């Protein structure tokens, strides 16, 4: 019986982790997974959720407002079109040229598929998509 409950909690936690990676959140990683797991599956769910959250939820915190404002106000850079969807937490192709944010070198930006995208310049991981 415990194996069935544990397997059910793992499946539920994994499904929540997939949904959480596409959303902006203030609860990240193991703590967020543990909270979600506890709500869904009690103490066993908290343990499973914490593990899944730690693996799937090295979540991306949104950039500071001043970075977003800077990117919004800049003239459009050379626009690139790619086939893959641009998703927060997923990397863009390394061939895409990004422009650093001068006041905060932790962030860079580009225009992909007619959307301004803020990325981590080292990993090219999407941090935020500005509509």
FENTAVEN-V298542 format. One record per pair of residues at least 6 apart in sequence whose C-alpha atoms are under 7 Angstrom apart, sorted by the first residue. I is the first residue (numbers start at 1). GAP is how many residues later the second one is. Records with the same first field share a line. If there is no record, write none. Layout:
I=GAP  GAP
//
This chain:
6=38
9=32  36  39
10=38
13=24  36  39
14=38
17=35  36  39
21=36  38  68
22=65  66
28=29  30  31
29=24  25  28  29  30
30=20  21  23  24  27
31=19
32=21
33=16  17  19  20
34=12  13  15  16  19
35=11
36=13
37=8  9  11  12
38=7  8
60=29  67
62=65  66
71=38
77=33  34
78=33
79=32  33  35
80=31  32  33
81=31  32
82=31
87=39
88=38  39  40
89=36  37  38
90=35  36
91=32  33  34  35
92=32  33  34
94=30
98=10  11  12
99=9  10  11
100=7  8  9
101=6  7
106=14  15
107=11  12  13  14
108=10  11  12  13
109=7  8  9  10
110=6  7  8
111=6
115=14  15  16
116=13  14
117=9  11  12  13
118=8  9  10  11
119=6  7  8  9
120=6  7
//
